[in-house]
Each structure stands twice: as C-alpha cells, then as structure tokens.
Amino acid sequence: MPKFDINNFVIDRVRRGVMFSTDNGEALWSLTQVEDPSLKMTSETGEAVDALGSTIMQFDRSKACEFSGSNSLFDLSLLAAQSGTEKQIAATGKKLTMEMFEEIEIPADGTTVTLKKTPIGTGAAGIPFIYKLKGDSTFIEKFEYGSDDATKQFTFSGTTLTFPTSLEAGDEIFVSYSYEADGSDGNGGVIVENNATEFAKAGKFVMEVIGCDVCNASKKYFAYVVLPQAKLKSDFDLSFKVDGKHPFTIEAMQQYCDRKKKLFYIAIPEMD
C-alpha cells in the first residue's frame, strides 16, 4: 500500500502562477494576486447520422483546455507578456520618451514658472501650446508658442516657462510635453508597448495552490497545476478603475511530440 495518498483536496487559495520558457527554463513572468482561477476543459465530437439526421453514434475527436483568472492588481509584466513585448525600464544608455501633464498655478510675483522635467525639443517643437483652465479643469483659452499677440505669447528654455502677460496670479495653466527618462535618481520610467506585429510567447505554466486534506484541516499541502505547453492569449479587456482587475487567459496546447499529448496535470507532493 502507498504511504501517501490524498484524494479530497480542500482549496484555500492560489499562491503563485509562473510562466517558464520551454527553451531554457527561465521565468518569463509571475503572478501572486490571482483571483477567480478557472480551468475549463471542452471536447469535440463527430457524429454519424442516418438519413433522417438522427444520431447513430458519437466519436470523440479532440480536447481543448483553457486556464483563466484575474490578477487583483494591474500588472505591467503581465501586460507586456500579453502584448508579446518586454517591460522597458529607463537606465543609463537606455533613455525612454515619457509624457508629462502639468497643471501650474500662476504665482503672485514673477513672470516664469519651473517645469518638473526638461521638454524634448525647442520652441514650438517642444511645447506648441499651453491652455488656461477653468475651475472644473477644462480648457478655456489657448496660448501659442511665439504668437504674434504679445499678450498671448509664451516661451520656454530648459525647464523655465515664461507665461503670457494676459494671465493673472492665481490662474491655472495646463502644459503637455514629452521628456526623456534616463534612469537617474528622480528621472526613472517604465514603458510597456503593444505592437500590432508582436504576440504573446508560449511556455510552461505552473500554478501553485495551497490547500489541505479534507480529513486533516491542520495539514497544509501545495498542489501544482502544470500546463506543459501553454500560450498566453493576447486578448484582454482592462478596466482603469480602483476596483478593476487584470484578466488573463492561458490556452493549454497539446505536447505534440509527447505520446500522451498531455494538456495539463495536477501534482500534490507529500509535505513534512
């Protein structure tokens, strides 16, 4: 008789999910906040029918398996994996072009304000327009760089912006520009791209689930759900709100060169 045999397994929660490269075993991405995990199996059959269309017999043809869930938090590494790209991090020798919105209140004295970053480009190529804001933060008036009307003209050099003379103390302006993040202190940045020609990579997906034997609630076990050949789908629907989740779907593909054509397996090792 075997010394260890567990049958009824009470699931507590998913602890972690990791996608590994099937080339070298490197971890491609991982999740630790998985909600609503679901493993769905479907099968396809072929039917033999008679002259009246009545089913005589059904024959099993194929199986399909999908794992789906949501990450509780918006995860940039998962987004990059879904997009088929890699998360880019600003560093020395790797500058990233970032966007910046600023809402600036005109000071009571002086004619200039200091921007948070240094815009890319000079003149109208750097900041072509600025806008005066209403109390509800909507645009009420536009000002153009180098305008012929001196009262509506603004200029900038480096991070110093000289605002139009028609603006008064207490007015708020909106400034939009691009700048370079170089990874130095206070000037870092991260970018995730989704390009039309790049798609998610396949790999081996392993999910670790915490649970216990139904007969012994004090004894914890780890179940490992393994999809040996898995493909993260590039389809997703993100909700940008405070309680929004980050959904994902992984398709289990059969290991075609494996005699069993394995889709997934669940392994529960004995714990000390």
C-alpha positions as CSV (number, residue, x, y, z in Angstrom):
1,M,0.0,0.0,0.0
2,P,1.3,3.5,-0.7
3,K,2.3,5.6,2.3
4,F,0.9,8.9,0.9
5,D,-2.5,9.1,-0.9
6,I,-4.6,12.2,-0.9
7,N,-8.0,12.3,-2.7
8,N,-10.3,15.0,-1.5
9,F,-8.4,18.3,-1.5
10,V,-9.8,21.5,0.1
11,I,-8.5,24.6,-1.8
12,D,-7.5,27.6,0.2
13,R,-6.1,29.9,-2.5
14,V,-3.7,30.3,-5.4
15,R,-0.3,31.3,-4.1
16,R,1.6,31.9,-7.3
17,G,1.5,31.4,-11.1
18,V,4.7,31.4,-13.2
19,M,5.3,31.1,-16.9
20,F,8.6,29.4,-17.8
21,S,10.5,29.4,-21.0
22,T,10.5,25.9,-22.6
23,D,13.9,26.7,-24.1
24,N,16.0,27.3,-21.0
25,G,13.6,27.2,-18.0
26,E,13.8,31.0,-17.4
27,A,10.8,32.5,-15.6
28,L,9.1,34.8,-18.1
29,W,6.6,36.4,-15.7
30,S,4.8,35.6,-12.5
31,L,1.6,36.5,-10.6
32,T,0.9,36.4,-6.9
33,Q,-2.5,38.0,-6.7
34,V,-4.6,35.6,-8.7
35,E,-8.4,35.8,-8.3
36,D,-11.2,33.6,-9.8
37,P,-8.9,30.9,-11.2
38,S,-10.7,28.5,-13.5
39,L,-9.6,25.6,-15.6
40,K,-12.0,24.8,-18.4
41,M,-12.0,21.6,-20.4
42,T,-14.0,21.2,-23.6
43,S,-14.2,18.3,-26.1
44,E,-15.3,18.0,-29.7
45,T,-17.2,15.0,-31.2
46,G,-18.1,13.8,-34.6
47,E,-21.5,12.3,-35.2
48,A,-22.7,9.5,-37.5
49,V,-26.3,10.2,-38.6
50,D,-28.9,8.3,-40.5
51,A,-31.0,9.5,-43.5
52,L,-33.3,11.4,-41.2
53,G,-30.5,13.2,-39.4
54,S,-30.8,11.1,-36.2
55,T,-27.6,10.5,-34.3
56,I,-26.4,6.9,-34.6
57,M,-23.1,7.2,-32.8
58,Q,-20.7,9.9,-31.5
59,F,-17.0,9.7,-31.8
60,D,-14.6,11.8,-29.6
61,R,-12.3,13.9,-31.8
62,S,-10.3,16.4,-29.7
63,K,-10.0,18.2,-26.4
64,A,-9.2,21.8,-25.6
65,C,-8.2,23.3,-22.2
66,E,-8.1,26.9,-21.0
67,F,-7.0,28.4,-17.7
68,S,-8.4,31.9,-16.9
69,G,-8.3,34.3,-14.0
70,S,-7.7,37.8,-12.9
71,N,-4.8,39.5,-11.1
72,S,-6.0,41.7,-8.3
73,L,-3.6,44.4,-9.3
74,F,-2.7,46.0,-12.7
75,D,0.5,44.1,-13.5
76,L,2.9,45.6,-16.1
77,S,4.9,42.4,-16.5
78,L,1.6,40.5,-17.3
79,L,0.6,43.3,-19.8
80,A,4.0,43.0,-21.5
81,A,3.6,39.2,-21.8
82,Q,0.1,39.5,-23.2
83,S,1.4,42.1,-25.7
84,G,4.3,39.9,-26.8
85,T,6.9,42.5,-25.6
86,E,9.1,43.2,-22.6
87,K,8.7,45.8,-20.0
88,Q,11.2,48.6,-20.7
89,I,13.0,50.3,-17.8
90,A,14.8,53.6,-18.2
91,A,18.5,53.2,-17.4
92,T,21.9,54.6,-18.3
93,G,22.3,54.2,-22.0
94,K,18.6,53.4,-22.4
95,K,16.5,56.6,-22.4
96,L,12.8,56.3,-22.7
97,T,10.5,59.0,-24.0
98,M,7.8,59.8,-21.4
99,E,4.7,62.0,-21.4
100,M,4.0,64.7,-18.8
101,F,0.9,66.7,-18.0
102,E,1.3,69.7,-15.6
103,E,-1.3,72.0,-14.1
104,I,0.5,75.0,-12.8
105,E,-0.8,78.0,-10.8
106,I,0.5,81.4,-11.9
107,P,2.5,82.9,-9.0
108,A,1.7,86.2,-7.4
109,D,5.1,87.7,-8.4
110,G,7.4,86.9,-11.3
111,T,6.8,86.0,-14.9
112,T,8.1,82.5,-15.0
113,V,7.3,79.0,-13.7
114,T,9.5,75.9,-13.4
115,L,8.5,72.7,-15.2
116,K,9.1,69.4,-13.5
117,K,11.1,68.0,-16.4
118,T,13.0,69.2,-19.4
119,P,10.9,69.0,-22.6
120,I,12.3,67.3,-25.7
121,G,12.8,69.8,-28.5
122,T,12.9,73.6,-28.5
123,G,10.4,76.2,-29.4
124,A,7.1,75.0,-30.9
125,A,8.6,71.6,-31.4
126,G,8.9,71.2,-27.6
127,I,5.7,72.9,-26.3
128,P,3.5,74.2,-29.1
129,F,0.6,75.2,-26.9
130,I,-0.5,75.8,-23.3
131,Y,-4.0,76.2,-22.1
132,K,-5.8,78.2,-19.4
133,L,-8.0,76.1,-17.1
134,K,-11.5,76.8,-15.8
135,G,-12.4,75.8,-12.2
136,D,-13.5,72.4,-13.4
137,S,-10.1,71.8,-15.0
138,T,-11.5,72.1,-18.6
139,F,-9.7,74.3,-21.2
140,I,-10.9,77.8,-21.6
141,E,-8.2,79.6,-23.6
142,K,-5.3,78.5,-25.8
143,F,-1.9,80.2,-26.0
144,E,0.6,79.5,-28.8
145,Y,4.4,79.5,-28.7
146,G,5.7,82.6,-30.5
147,S,2.3,84.1,-31.1
148,D,2.2,87.4,-32.8
149,D,0.0,88.7,-30.0
150,A,2.4,89.5,-27.2
151,T,-0.4,89.2,-24.5
152,K,-0.9,85.5,-25.6
153,Q,2.7,84.6,-26.2
154,F,4.7,82.2,-24.1
155,T,8.2,80.9,-24.4
156,F,10.4,78.3,-22.6
157,S,14.0,77.4,-22.2
158,G,15.0,74.2,-20.4
159,T,12.6,73.9,-17.5
160,T,11.8,77.6,-17.3
161,L,8.5,78.7,-18.9
162,T,7.7,82.3,-19.3
163,F,3.9,82.7,-19.3
164,P,1.7,85.2,-21.2
165,T,1.3,88.6,-19.8
166,S,-2.5,88.3,-20.0
167,L,-2.5,85.7,-17.3
168,E,-3.0,86.8,-13.7
169,A,-1.9,85.5,-10.4
170,G,-4.0,82.5,-9.3
171,D,-4.8,81.5,-12.9
172,E,-4.1,77.8,-13.7
173,I,-2.5,76.6,-16.9
174,F,-2.2,73.2,-18.5
175,V,1.1,72.2,-20.1
176,S,1.8,69.0,-22.0
177,Y,5.2,67.9,-23.3
178,S,7.5,64.9,-23.8
179,Y,10.7,64.3,-21.9
180,E,13.5,61.7,-21.7
181,A,13.8,59.4,-18.6
182,D,17.4,58.2,-18.2
183,G,17.1,56.1,-15.1
184,S,18.9,58.6,-12.8
185,D,17.5,59.5,-9.4
186,G,14.1,61.1,-9.8
187,N,14.1,60.5,-13.5
188,G,13.2,56.9,-14.0
189,G,10.4,55.5,-16.1
190,V,8.8,52.3,-17.3
191,I,7.1,51.6,-20.7
192,V,5.1,48.7,-21.9
193,E,4.3,48.6,-25.7
194,N,1.6,46.7,-27.5
195,N,2.6,46.4,-31.2
196,A,0.4,45.0,-34.0
197,T,3.1,42.6,-35.2
198,E,4.0,41.0,-31.8
199,F,2.2,38.4,-29.8
200,A,2.4,36.5,-26.5
201,K,5.0,33.7,-26.3
202,A,4.4,30.1,-25.4
203,G,5.9,28.4,-22.4
204,K,5.3,26.1,-19.5
205,F,2.8,27.5,-16.9
206,V,2.9,26.3,-13.3
207,M,0.3,27.4,-10.7
208,E,0.9,26.7,-7.0
209,V,-2.3,26.2,-5.0
210,I,-2.5,26.0,-1.2
211,G,-5.0,23.6,0.4
212,C,-5.4,20.7,2.8
213,D,-6.7,17.1,3.1
214,V,-10.4,17.1,3.8
215,C,-9.6,14.8,6.7
216,N,-7.0,17.0,8.3
217,A,-7.5,20.7,8.1
218,S,-4.3,21.5,10.0
219,K,-2.1,19.8,7.4
220,K,-1.3,22.1,4.5
221,Y,-0.4,20.9,1.1
222,F,0.7,22.5,-2.2
223,A,-0.9,21.4,-5.4
224,Y,0.9,22.2,-8.6
225,V,-1.3,22.7,-11.7
226,V,1.0,22.3,-14.7
227,L,0.3,23.2,-18.3
228,P,3.5,21.9,-20.1
229,Q,2.8,23.7,-23.3
230,A,0.8,26.9,-22.7
231,K,0.1,30.0,-24.7
232,L,-1.0,33.3,-23.0
233,K,-3.7,34.9,-25.1
234,S,-3.2,38.4,-26.5
235,D,-6.9,39.1,-25.9
236,F,-7.7,41.1,-22.8
237,D,-10.1,43.8,-21.5
238,L,-8.6,46.2,-19.0
239,S,-10.7,48.4,-16.7
240,F,-9.0,51.5,-15.4
241,K,-10.8,52.0,-12.1
242,V,-9.9,51.5,-8.5
243,D,-11.5,48.0,-8.3
244,G,-10.6,47.0,-11.8
245,K,-8.8,43.6,-12.2
246,H,-6.3,42.4,-14.8
247,P,-7.8,39.4,-16.6
248,F,-5.8,36.8,-18.4
249,T,-6.4,33.6,-20.3
250,I,-3.9,30.8,-21.0
251,E,-4.6,28.2,-23.6
252,A,-3.2,24.7,-23.0
253,M,-1.8,23.2,-26.2
254,Q,-1.0,19.5,-26.5
255,Q,2.6,18.5,-26.4
256,Y,2.5,17.2,-30.0
257,C,5.7,15.2,-29.8
258,D,4.6,13.6,-26.5
259,R,3.0,10.2,-27.0
260,K,0.2,11.1,-24.5
261,K,-0.4,14.6,-26.0
262,K,-0.5,15.9,-22.4
263,L,-2.6,19.1,-21.8
264,F,-2.2,19.5,-18.1
265,Y,-1.6,17.6,-14.9
266,I,-2.0,18.3,-11.2
267,A,0.7,17.1,-8.8
268,I,0.5,17.2,-4.9
269,P,3.7,16.2,-3.2
270,E,3.8,14.9,0.4
271,M,4.8,17.5,2.9
272,D,6.9,17.0,6.0
